[in-house]
Amino acid sequence: MIGIVDYGMGNLFSVSKALERLDAPYFISQHKGNLMDADAMLVPGVGSFRDAMDELNRTGLTQMIRDFASTGKPVLGICLGMQLLFEESTENGLTKGLNLLPGKVERFTGVTAEGQPYKVPHMGWNKLRFMGASPLLDSLEEDYVYFVHSYFVKTNEPGVLVAVGDYYDVEVPAIVGRENIFGMQFHPEKSSGMGMALLRNFANLATERMSD
């Protein structure tokens, strides 16, 4: 069963409805003990990195997520939830993240290296380019997904890049992963068939844990 972390800043309704359409068992909780018993964990997120980490730290959920990750059970961060998996963010001042993946979250500059201005936030459909193997990509082909974000991950470890999307001259980490830790910068629940297929593959990881 997938435990969805409720810390007051996630789009719980749309994510949970997507899992229901997949017949993937889940529960929503803010209680550390209940979440630790899950077979997989989903960390949603909408809003400010700093506000999210303040809330996770206040409730003790920061350490719980780290403890859960250390068990080897699958963890998936979506949108802001993906950004939280990394070391730190510059949003509203430098803020430490969950430090489960290497990298820093920074704002789009809004100007290309050639001086061409572009719109921030990055909003709309972009095609994924697969960069590496991952169970999230099982039986899938490159397709379009839906983004809404003003900040993106910068990492010096290309091995964590599962798929990227191009926005002007920025190569945006779209799907990340290392061992049991996964993230999606876009909204899979709003990304039509591709998004649902990605969520299905994550749900399959949870099912595999249930059968162990």
SULWOSUL-V374560 format. One record per residue. SS is DSSP state (hx for helix, st for strand, lp for the rest). PSI is psi as a letter, one per 20 degrees, with the letter a starting at -180 (* if undefined). OMEGA is omega in whole degrees, -180 to 180 (999 if undefined). Layout:
ss = [SS/SS]
psi = [PSI/PSI]
omega = [OMEGA/OMEGA]
This chain:
ss = [lp/st/st/st/st/lp/lp/lp/lp/lp/lp/hx/hx/hx/hx/hx/hx/hx/hx/hx/hx/lp/lp/lp/lp/st/st/st/st/lp/lp/hx/hx/hx/hx/hx/lp/lp/lp/st/st/st/st/lp/lp/lp/lp/lp/hx/hx/hx/hx/hx/hx/hx/hx/hx/hx/hx/lp/hx/hx/hx/hx/hx/hx/hx/hx/hx/hx/lp/lp/lp/st/st/st/st/st/lp/hx/hx/hx/hx/hx/lp/lp/lp/st/st/lp/lp/lp/lp/lp/st/st/lp/lp/lp/lp/lp/lp/lp/st/st/st/st/lp/lp/lp/st/lp/lp/lp/lp/lp/st/lp/lp/lp/lp/st/st/st/st/st/st/lp/st/st/lp/lp/lp/lp/hx/hx/hx/lp/lp/lp/lp/lp/lp/st/st/st/st/st/st/lp/st/st/st/st/lp/lp/lp/hx/hx/hx/st/st/st/st/st/st/st/lp/lp/st/st/st/st/st/st/st/st/st/lp/lp/st/st/st/st/lp/lp/lp/hx/hx/hx/lp/hx/hx/hx/hx/hx/hx/hx/hx/hx/hx/hx/hx/hx/hx/hx/hx/hx/hx/hx/hx/lp]
psi = [q/p/p/p/p/o/j/j/k/q/m/h/g/h/g/h/h/g/h/g/h/i/k/o/p/r/q/p/q/j/p/g/g/g/h/h/i/q/h/q/p/p/o/a/p/p/b/p/g/g/g/g/h/g/g/g/g/h/i/j/h/g/h/g/g/g/g/g/h/i/i/i/q/p/p/p/p/p/d/h/h/g/h/h/i/a/g/r/q/j/p/k/q/p/p/q/b/i/k/i/q/p/r/q/p/r/q/p/h/j/p/r/h/j/j/p/q/r/p/p/r/o/p/a/p/q/p/q/o/p/h/r/q/q/h/h/j/p/j/q/q/p/a/q/r/p/q/o/q/i/q/r/p/p/q/j/n/i/i/i/o/g/q/r/q/p/o/c/j/p/o/o/o/g/p/q/q/p/d/j/p/q/q/p/h/a/n/h/i/j/k/b/h/g/g/h/h/g/h/g/h/g/h/h/h/g/g/h/h/h/i/*]
omega = [-179/176/178/-176/178/177/174/-177/-179/175/-171/-175/-175/179/-179/179/177/178/177/179/179/-174/179/-179/-178/168/179/-177/170/-176/-173/-178/179/-178/179/-180/-179/177/177/-176/177/179/179/177/174/178/-172/176/-177/180/-180/-180/176/-179/178/179/-178/-175/-177/-178/177/-179/178/-180/178/179/179/-180/-178/178/-177/177/-174/176/177/173/-179/177/176/179/175/-179/-180/-179/-173/-170/-175/178/177/-176/-179/-178/-176/-177/178/178/-178/175/176/177/-178/177/-177/-179/-178/-180/169/-179/-177/180/178/178/179/178/179/179/174/-171/172/14/168/-175/177/-175/176/180/177/168/-178/-177/-176/-179/177/175/178/-176/-177/176/-179/173/-179/-178/-175/175/-171/-178/166/-179/178/-179/-179/-177/168/180/177/180/-177/179/179/-179/177/178/179/172/-178/175/-171/-177/-180/172/-172/172/-175/173/179/178/172/-177/-176/-177/-178/176/175/-179/-180/178/-179/-178/178/-172/172/-173/-180/-180/180/178/177/178/178/179/175/178/178/176/177/179/177/178/-180/-177/-180/999]
